[in-house]
Amino acid sequence: MPFPQALREALMAAFVALMLAVPLIGFRLADTMQGLAIETRFDWVAWGVGAVFVGRLLLGVLRGRGRPFGLAVKMPAMPPNAGTMFALVLGVFALVLPFTPLGDRYTVELAITVLIYVMLGWGLNIVVGLAGLLDLGYVAFYAVGAYSYALFAINFGWSFWLCLPIAGLLAAMFGVMLGFPVLRLRGDYLAIVTLGFGEMIRVILLNWKDFSGGSAGLTSIPRPSFFGFPFTANPEPGETAFHELFGLEYTPLQRIIFLYYLIFALALLTNFFTLRMRKLPIGRAWEALREDEIACRALGINPTNVKLSAFALGAMFGGFAGAFFATRQGFISPESFNFIESAVILAIVVLGGMGSQLGVVIAAAFLILIPELLRDFSQYRMIMFGLAMVLIMLWRPQGLVSHREPSIRLGAKA
């Protein structure tokens, strides 16, 4: 656009930013020796308004140079096997990470968190990326899996390996329960109903104190063992600890590494299952439903069964991730399953590229690592995080990895 028009739009954007920043950022309530006092931060306001003005002006100038989507650029086409090779290299690196010089406790714990969100992203990718059903309440299945494992393990003493499939099955049942009321809904209406479902589960867990412990949550959740061999320095009489079984010296890192490989295996299982399902008729039906539901009906595809299968399978993997989260933390409460978690998981799917498995991995690493790396800038961390999100969506509005292999190639030789 012409520079005068870009300048006018930048001035208007700066004025709006000024009106919003003065009440929200310009004043702060501070606790002083004389009591509460109001402090001003007009220097912050000035820097923020200046950044908005410069950024909006640059976007206008770039748009005038033939980039209709601001900073959106067309990435060069990747070689046919580049994605596969990158995924293999990434998988090998993840496999050996705990035994590299980077494999200290902090790094492994952070990698576990990333893998949890990768697994959740892959589960939601079935619903949103493949079936095209906008789900804003996915955290509900995460919560069902976590509380299922915690309650069975605490009240009945069942092991993690027995509770894990039960947690996935119960989460899948809740997915079907959510799927039935929303069979006729799509788009914004579907999003509103799923959002309400997620909040309903959280409120029930918060208020049903006899069942879930309420806001106090559930504590003393049993840790998983290595097929009956606990990760303790001093096992009970008659028990054999993990380090004694393999003749190792006990270190607390052994349990962390075991948890890392456990979630790594669960994530690989989720990925393998999703890739296989995409090549089956049900997977192609998901993608057909995403493109055009009316055309699906004309082809004889039953949208009811397709939607329910997507909700059930996506919820099952959310339940698996929830069970792992409960056993890793040893404590869960309803505050761990709020709407922000659903928003982060959905952002991982959208940012990575709808339907892209590799994109989910990259987006999960980005969304989890960036706030952690900016922890030293606690006052500016969320601002910088939001700015990074905006820039990426301007640069790659279709997702970080928009290319994905088709489920089936017409006319391909067997």
VEXDO-627654 format. One record per residue (C-alpha): residue number from 1; residue in one letter; z, x, y. Coordinates in nm, 4 decimals. Layout:
N
NUM, A, Z, X, Y
...
END
This chain:
414
1, M, 0.0000, 0.0000, 0.0000
2, P, -0.0397, 0.1157, 0.3638
3, F, 0.2403, 0.3358, 0.4925
4, P, 0.3529, 0.0893, 0.7671
5, Q, 0.3968, -0.1846, 0.5058
6, A, 0.5835, 0.0529, 0.2751
7, L, 0.8069, 0.1494, 0.5669
8, R, 0.8830, -0.2166, 0.6481
9, E, 0.9735, -0.2902, 0.2853
10, A, 1.1941, 0.0206, 0.2715
11, L, 1.3762, -0.0870, 0.5906
12, M, 1.4264, -0.4377, 0.4488
13, A, 1.5615, -0.2957, 0.1210
14, A, 1.7956, -0.0641, 0.3128
15, F, 1.9221, -0.3597, 0.5202
16, V, 1.9965, -0.5631, 0.2067
17, A, 2.1707, -0.2606, 0.0504
18, L, 2.3789, -0.2227, 0.3673
19, M, 2.4911, -0.5869, 0.3609
20, L, 2.5940, -0.5528, -0.0053
21, A, 2.7482, -0.2074, 0.0168
22, V, 2.9774, -0.2656, 0.3154
23, P, 3.2053, -0.5235, 0.1449
24, L, 3.1715, -0.3799, -0.2069
25, I, 3.1908, -0.0056, -0.1419
26, G, 3.2879, 0.0411, 0.2213
27, F, 3.6475, -0.0736, 0.1769
28, R, 3.8998, 0.0208, -0.0897
29, L, 4.2593, -0.0857, -0.1495
30, A, 4.4757, 0.2274, -0.1855
31, D, 4.8398, 0.2666, -0.2864
32, T, 5.0194, 0.4850, -0.0293
33, M, 5.3816, 0.5798, 0.0394
34, Q, 5.4013, 0.3012, 0.2963
35, G, 5.2568, 0.0461, 0.0542
36, L, 4.9101, -0.0906, 0.0079
37, A, 4.6520, 0.0086, 0.2667
38, I, 4.2808, -0.0418, 0.3182
39, E, 4.0723, 0.2745, 0.3237
40, T, 3.7131, 0.2953, 0.4436
41, R, 3.4303, 0.4747, 0.2665
42, F, 3.1462, 0.4353, 0.5111
43, D, 3.0112, 0.7784, 0.4150
44, W, 2.9462, 0.6383, 0.0658
45, V, 2.7706, 0.3414, 0.2242
46, A, 2.5518, 0.5715, 0.4324
47, W, 2.4497, 0.7818, 0.1317
48, G, 2.3749, 0.4718, -0.0748
49, V, 2.1688, 0.3020, 0.1935
50, G, 1.9787, 0.6253, 0.2569
51, A, 1.9014, 0.6626, -0.1139
52, V, 1.7732, 0.3037, -0.1301
53, F, 1.5540, 0.3573, 0.1758
54, V, 1.4005, 0.6804, 0.0461
55, G, 1.3530, 0.5463, -0.3058
56, R, 1.1901, 0.2219, -0.1873
57, L, 0.9625, 0.4151, 0.0484
58, L, 0.8502, 0.6488, -0.2294
59, L, 0.7808, 0.3553, -0.4621
60, G, 0.5678, 0.1918, -0.1941
61, V, 0.3713, 0.5089, -0.1328
62, L, 0.3149, 0.5685, -0.5049
63, R, 0.2039, 0.2086, -0.5525
64, G, -0.0550, 0.2620, -0.2823
65, R, -0.1985, 0.5530, -0.4807
66, G, -0.3045, 0.3415, -0.7747
67, R, 0.0165, 0.3079, -0.9746
68, P, 0.0757, -0.0692, -0.9798
69, F, 0.4009, -0.0394, -1.1728
70, G, 0.5729, 0.2082, -0.9450
71, L, 0.6545, 0.5111, -1.1547
72, A, 0.4955, 0.3723, -1.4705
73, V, 0.2644, 0.6289, -1.6239
74, K, 0.0408, 0.6281, -1.9253
75, M, 0.1624, 0.8733, -2.1825
76, P, -0.0968, 1.0721, -2.3758
77, A, -0.1703, 0.9427, -2.7229
78, M, 0.0363, 1.1071, -2.9940
79, P, -0.1218, 1.2487, -3.3086
80, P, -0.1119, 1.0029, -3.6009
81, N, 0.1777, 1.1745, -3.7807
82, A, 0.3679, 1.3003, -3.4758
83, G, 0.6277, 1.0230, -3.4949
84, T, 0.6877, 1.0813, -3.8655
85, M, 0.7238, 1.4554, -3.8188
86, F, 0.9641, 1.4092, -3.5285
87, A, 1.1708, 1.1629, -3.7322
88, L, 1.1889, 1.4100, -4.0234
89, V, 1.2986, 1.6940, -3.7951
90, L, 1.5581, 1.4672, -3.6352
91, G, 1.6833, 1.3579, -3.9775
92, V, 1.7167, 1.7147, -4.1043
93, F, 1.9037, 1.8148, -3.7891
94, A, 2.1412, 1.5198, -3.8310
95, L, 2.1942, 1.6132, -4.1957
96, V, 2.3083, 1.9682, -4.1211
97, L, 2.4781, 1.9010, -3.7849
98, P, 2.8431, 1.9270, -3.9079
99, F, 2.7751, 2.2742, -4.0509
100, T, 2.6012, 2.4183, -3.7461
101, P, 2.7776, 2.6003, -3.4592
102, L, 2.7607, 2.2687, -3.2703
103, G, 2.9562, 2.0862, -3.5400
104, D, 3.3011, 2.0779, -3.3830
105, R, 3.5166, 1.7659, -3.3975
106, Y, 3.4112, 1.6371, -3.0556
107, T, 3.0399, 1.6639, -3.1367
108, V, 3.0739, 1.5041, -3.4798
109, E, 3.2813, 1.2163, -3.3382
110, L, 3.0195, 1.1612, -3.0697
111, A, 2.7424, 1.1702, -3.3305
112, I, 2.9283, 0.9058, -3.5330
113, T, 2.9352, 0.6778, -3.2284
114, V, 2.5622, 0.7300, -3.1738
115, L, 2.4881, 0.6484, -3.5385
116, I, 2.6934, 0.3279, -3.5186
117, Y, 2.4782, 0.2100, -3.2294
118, V, 2.1624, 0.3252, -3.4068
119, M, 2.2561, 0.1070, -3.7021
120, L, 2.3386, -0.1864, -3.4745
121, G, 2.0108, -0.1359, -3.2897
122, W, 1.8131, -0.1355, -3.6126
123, G, 1.9892, -0.4539, -3.7230
124, L, 1.9177, -0.6318, -3.3942
125, N, 1.5620, -0.4960, -3.4017
126, I, 1.4933, -0.7263, -3.6956
127, V, 1.5882, -1.0292, -3.4872
128, V, 1.4538, -0.9287, -3.1457
129, G, 1.1912, -0.6628, -3.2088
130, L, 1.0264, -0.8028, -3.5234
131, A, 1.0974, -1.1769, -3.5165
132, G, 1.0968, -1.2101, -3.1362
133, L, 1.4231, -1.4106, -3.1225
134, L, 1.6272, -1.3164, -2.8153
135, D, 1.9858, -1.2772, -2.9394
136, L, 2.2581, -1.2102, -2.6810
137, G, 2.5474, -1.2653, -2.9207
138, Y, 2.4819, -0.9972, -3.1812
139, V, 2.8272, -0.8513, -3.1257
140, A, 2.9680, -1.1582, -3.3047
141, F, 2.8360, -1.0304, -3.6388
142, Y, 2.9755, -0.6873, -3.5554
143, A, 3.3150, -0.8522, -3.5061
144, V, 3.2881, -1.0589, -3.8260
145, G, 3.2230, -0.7455, -4.0299
146, A, 3.5100, -0.5554, -3.8675
147, Y, 3.7669, -0.8317, -3.9082
148, S, 3.6483, -0.9142, -4.2619
149, Y, 3.7083, -0.5592, -4.3754
150, A, 4.0392, -0.5292, -4.1888
151, L, 4.1846, -0.8557, -4.3232
152, F, 4.0826, -0.7975, -4.6843
153, A, 4.1977, -0.4362, -4.6791
154, I, 4.5345, -0.5116, -4.5144
155, N, 4.6247, -0.8339, -4.6981
156, F, 4.4812, -0.7614, -5.0448
157, G, 4.4681, -0.3827, -5.0514
158, W, 4.0992, -0.3786, -5.1372
159, S, 3.9107, -0.0532, -5.0978
160, F, 3.6419, 0.0132, -4.8400
161, W, 3.3683, 0.0147, -5.1052
162, L, 3.4675, -0.3331, -5.2209
163, C, 3.5114, -0.4767, -4.8706
164, L, 3.1841, -0.3350, -4.7338
165, P, 2.9455, -0.5718, -4.9200
166, I, 3.1834, -0.8628, -4.8556
167, A, 3.1772, -0.7903, -4.4825
168, G, 2.7972, -0.7821, -4.4861
169, L, 2.7782, -1.1058, -4.6854
170, L, 3.0156, -1.2900, -4.4516
171, A, 2.8257, -1.1658, -4.1470
172, A, 2.4989, -1.2872, -4.3049
173, M, 2.6583, -1.6298, -4.3616
174, F, 2.7531, -1.6432, -3.9942
175, G, 2.3958, -1.5452, -3.9114
176, V, 2.2683, -1.8458, -4.1054
177, M, 2.5291, -2.0644, -3.9330
178, L, 2.3935, -1.9471, -3.5981
179, G, 2.0337, -1.9869, -3.7114
180, F, 2.0530, -2.3568, -3.8043
181, P, 2.1491, -2.4926, -3.4575
182, V, 1.8858, -2.2836, -3.2783
183, L, 1.5855, -2.3565, -3.5009
184, R, 1.4148, -2.5593, -3.2275
185, L, 1.5075, -2.3261, -2.9429
186, R, 1.3196, -2.0301, -2.8023
187, G, 1.3234, -1.8067, -2.4963
188, D, 1.5997, -1.8566, -2.2416
189, Y, 1.7548, -2.1501, -2.4277
190, L, 1.7923, -1.9415, -2.7420
191, A, 1.9486, -1.6607, -2.5395
192, I, 2.2064, -1.8970, -2.3854
193, V, 2.3091, -2.0419, -2.7229
194, T, 2.3453, -1.7012, -2.8880
195, L, 2.5451, -1.5786, -2.5887
196, G, 2.7791, -1.8747, -2.6300
197, F, 2.8135, -1.8024, -3.0028
198, G, 2.9173, -1.4451, -2.9361
199, E, 3.1770, -1.5499, -2.6802
200, M, 3.3020, -1.8264, -2.9091
201, I, 3.3778, -1.5763, -3.1863
202, R, 3.5598, -1.3477, -2.9410
203, V, 3.7691, -1.6321, -2.7970
204, I, 3.8617, -1.7555, -3.1459
205, L, 3.9765, -1.4074, -3.2443
206, L, 4.1689, -1.3802, -2.9191
207, N, 4.3572, -1.7084, -2.9578
208, W, 4.4037, -1.7416, -3.3349
209, K, 4.7004, -1.5060, -3.3418
210, D, 4.8207, -1.5907, -3.6932
211, F, 4.4817, -1.4989, -3.8343
212, S, 4.3516, -1.2143, -3.6204
213, G, 4.6600, -1.0880, -3.4379
214, G, 4.5294, -1.2141, -3.1041
215, S, 4.5055, -0.9689, -2.8194
216, A, 4.7352, -0.7290, -3.0095
217, G, 4.4635, -0.6844, -3.2701
218, L, 4.5041, -0.5492, -3.6219
219, T, 4.6615, -0.2118, -3.6866
220, S, 4.7154, 0.0172, -3.9863
221, I, 4.3689, -0.0536, -4.1247
222, P, 4.3252, 0.1613, -4.4388
223, R, 4.0995, 0.4632, -4.4125
224, P, 3.8186, 0.5062, -4.6643
225, S, 3.8623, 0.7556, -4.9445
226, F, 3.6113, 0.9669, -5.1327
227, F, 3.5846, 0.7332, -5.4327
228, G, 3.9617, 0.7177, -5.4666
229, F, 4.0437, 1.0704, -5.3472
230, P, 4.2239, 1.0407, -5.0102
231, F, 4.1854, 1.2778, -4.7159
232, T, 4.5512, 1.3660, -4.6801
233, A, 4.7408, 1.6909, -4.6767
234, N, 5.0227, 1.5547, -4.8937
235, P, 4.8929, 1.2932, -5.1408
236, E, 5.1188, 1.0496, -5.3216
237, P, 5.2576, 1.1499, -5.6630
238, G, 4.9849, 1.1127, -5.9204
239, E, 4.7055, 1.1249, -5.6619
240, T, 4.4550, 1.4028, -5.6082
241, A, 4.3487, 1.4702, -5.2513
242, F, 3.9919, 1.5491, -5.1527
243, H, 4.0642, 1.9129, -5.0717
244, E, 4.2462, 1.9596, -5.4028
245, L, 3.9533, 1.8101, -5.5935
246, F, 3.7117, 2.0704, -5.4538
247, G, 3.9612, 2.3541, -5.4171
248, L, 3.9409, 2.3611, -5.0361
249, E, 4.1966, 2.4237, -4.7676
250, Y, 4.2971, 2.0997, -4.5986
251, T, 4.1666, 2.0346, -4.2471
252, P, 4.1539, 1.7029, -4.0556
253, L, 3.7834, 1.7652, -3.9968
254, Q, 3.7088, 1.6853, -4.3618
255, R, 3.7696, 1.3143, -4.3063
256, I, 3.5588, 1.3179, -3.9872
257, I, 3.2676, 1.4826, -4.1679
258, F, 3.2966, 1.2308, -4.4501
259, L, 3.2846, 0.9437, -4.1999
260, Y, 2.9821, 1.1047, -4.0371
261, Y, 2.7870, 1.1217, -4.3615
262, L, 2.9005, 0.7697, -4.4522
263, I, 2.7568, 0.6134, -4.1360
264, F, 2.4522, 0.8405, -4.1672
265, A, 2.3874, 0.7004, -4.5165
266, L, 2.4412, 0.3419, -4.3977
267, A, 2.1981, 0.3964, -4.1088
268, L, 1.9353, 0.5438, -4.3423
269, L, 1.9802, 0.2455, -4.5746
270, T, 1.9250, 0.0096, -4.2806
271, N, 1.6129, 0.1969, -4.1754
272, F, 1.4701, 0.2119, -4.5277
273, F, 1.5357, -0.1584, -4.5851
274, T, 1.3746, -0.2572, -4.2538
275, L, 1.0649, -0.0457, -4.3121
276, R, 1.0204, -0.1904, -4.6595
277, M, 1.0712, -0.5465, -4.5373
278, R, 0.8025, -0.4990, -4.2705
279, K, 0.5440, -0.4360, -4.5422
280, L, 0.6409, -0.7466, -4.7393
281, P, 0.5159, -1.0994, -4.6594
282, I, 0.8471, -1.1894, -4.4952
283, G, 0.8179, -0.8929, -4.2591
284, R, 0.4651, -0.9895, -4.1597
285, A, 0.5888, -1.3458, -4.1111
286, W, 0.8545, -1.2147, -3.8670
287, E, 0.5910, -1.0424, -3.6573
288, A, 0.3604, -1.3439, -3.6741
289, L, 0.6473, -1.5633, -3.5526
290, R, 0.7060, -1.3234, -3.2656
291, E, 0.3427, -1.3482, -3.1553
292, D, 0.2861, -1.7242, -3.1856
293, E, 0.5067, -1.9812, -3.3607
294, I, 0.2425, -2.2552, -3.3405
295, A, -0.0130, -2.0339, -3.5113
296, C, 0.2457, -1.9615, -3.7821
297, R, 0.2801, -2.3326, -3.8548
298, A, -0.0975, -2.3680, -3.8667
299, L, -0.1116, -2.0879, -4.1270
300, G, 0.1450, -2.2628, -4.3450
301, I, 0.4374, -2.0332, -4.2623
302, N, 0.7721, -2.2099, -4.2528
303, P, 0.9380, -2.1005, -3.9237
304, T, 1.2753, -2.2306, -4.0425
305, N, 1.2954, -1.9913, -4.3359
306, V, 1.1546, -1.7051, -4.1295
307, K, 1.4102, -1.7470, -3.8515
308, L, 1.7033, -1.7877, -4.0897
309, S, 1.6036, -1.4791, -4.2879
310, A, 1.5802, -1.2725, -3.9685
311, F, 1.9197, -1.3897, -3.8442
312, A, 2.0834, -1.3386, -4.1848
313, L, 1.9481, -0.9884, -4.2495
314, G, 2.0086, -0.8695, -3.8947
315, A, 2.3639, -1.0052, -3.9084
316, M, 2.4267, -0.8375, -4.2455
317, F, 2.3642, -0.4912, -4.1044
318, G, 2.5810, -0.5774, -3.8041
319, G, 2.8573, -0.6649, -4.0512
320, F, 2.8172, -0.3320, -4.2304
321, A, 2.8480, -0.1486, -3.8987
322, G, 3.1537, -0.3560, -3.8084
323, A, 3.3269, -0.2696, -4.1358
324, F, 3.2649, 0.0993, -4.0728
325, F, 3.3902, 0.0668, -3.7147
326, A, 3.7161, -0.0892, -3.8376
327, T, 3.7839, 0.1789, -4.0977
328, R, 3.6977, 0.4569, -3.8555
329, Q, 3.9205, 0.3300, -3.5735
330, G, 4.2112, 0.2077, -3.7833
331, F, 4.2669, -0.0564, -3.5132
332, I, 4.0527, -0.3413, -3.3828
333, S, 4.1033, -0.6074, -3.1173
334, P, 3.8810, -0.8754, -2.9592
335, E, 3.8329, -0.6537, -2.6526
336, S, 3.6127, -0.4268, -2.8638
337, F, 3.3585, -0.7084, -2.9133
338, N, 3.2808, -0.8414, -2.5681
339, F, 2.9452, -0.9300, -2.4171
340, I, 2.8968, -0.5778, -2.2808
341, E, 2.8561, -0.4540, -2.6386
342, S, 2.5809, -0.7082, -2.7018
343, A, 2.4116, -0.6055, -2.3781
344, V, 2.4217, -0.2369, -2.4750
345, I, 2.2765, -0.3056, -2.8208
346, L, 2.0021, -0.5231, -2.6730
347, A, 1.9301, -0.2542, -2.4124
348, I, 1.8890, -0.0015, -2.6957
349, V, 1.6273, -0.2216, -2.8638
350, V, 1.4358, -0.2985, -2.5434
351, L, 1.4593, 0.0517, -2.4012
352, G, 1.3497, 0.2113, -2.7267
353, G, 1.0494, -0.0185, -2.7650
354, M, 1.0434, -0.3593, -2.9304
355, G, 1.0055, -0.3134, -3.3049
356, S, 1.0146, 0.0675, -3.2940
357, Q, 1.2609, 0.2289, -3.5337
358, L, 1.2305, 0.5760, -3.3794
359, G, 1.2624, 0.4295, -3.0307
360, V, 1.5983, 0.2783, -3.1218
361, V, 1.7283, 0.6211, -3.2209
362, I, 1.6145, 0.7824, -2.8956
363, A, 1.7471, 0.4960, -2.6820
364, A, 2.0838, 0.4915, -2.8614
365, A, 2.1245, 0.8650, -2.8068
366, F, 2.0320, 0.8220, -2.4402
367, L, 2.2618, 0.5260, -2.3697
368, I, 2.5616, 0.6781, -2.5494
369, L, 2.5233, 1.0420, -2.4493
370, I, 2.4436, 0.9967, -2.0798
371, P, 2.7755, 0.8234, -1.9913
372, E, 2.9608, 1.0832, -2.1996
373, L, 2.7899, 1.3753, -2.0287
374, L, 2.8681, 1.2212, -1.6893
375, R, 3.2374, 1.1768, -1.7692
376, D, 3.3298, 1.4529, -1.5222
377, F, 3.1703, 1.2419, -1.2476
378, S, 3.3830, 0.9371, -1.3232
379, Q, 3.3443, 0.7849, -0.9758
380, Y, 2.9665, 0.8048, -0.9899
381, R, 2.9101, 0.7731, -1.3639
382, M, 2.8042, 0.4069, -1.3747
383, I, 2.5883, 0.4447, -1.0641
384, M, 2.4044, 0.7398, -1.2166
385, F, 2.3787, 0.5599, -1.5490
386, G, 2.2282, 0.2524, -1.3830
387, L, 1.9891, 0.4690, -1.1812
388, A, 1.8718, 0.6445, -1.4972
389, M, 1.8109, 0.3062, -1.6639
390, V, 1.6087, 0.1806, -1.3670
391, L, 1.3973, 0.4965, -1.3543
392, I, 1.3202, 0.4836, -1.7247
393, M, 1.2195, 0.1182, -1.7108
394, L, 0.9953, 0.1962, -1.4133
395, W, 0.8488, 0.4974, -1.5913
396, R, 0.8146, 0.3341, -1.9345
397, P, 0.8486, -0.0450, -1.8951
398, Q, 0.7197, -0.1016, -2.2488
399, G, 0.9922, 0.1199, -2.3976
400, L, 1.0315, 0.4869, -2.4740
401, V, 0.8317, 0.4576, -2.7949
402, S, 0.5866, 0.1734, -2.7497
403, H, 0.3563, 0.2855, -3.0325
404, R, 0.4416, 0.1834, -3.3863
405, E, 0.2396, 0.1730, -3.7047
406, P, 0.1028, -0.1724, -3.7984
407, S, 0.2554, -0.3458, -4.0992
408, I, -0.0823, -0.3716, -4.2651
409, R, -0.4296, -0.2456, -4.1775
410, L, -0.7117, -0.4906, -4.2338
411, G, -0.9949, -0.3453, -4.4322
412, A, -0.7939, -0.0395, -4.5377
413, K, -0.8825, 0.1079, -4.8758
414, A, -0.6161, 0.0873, -5.1432
END
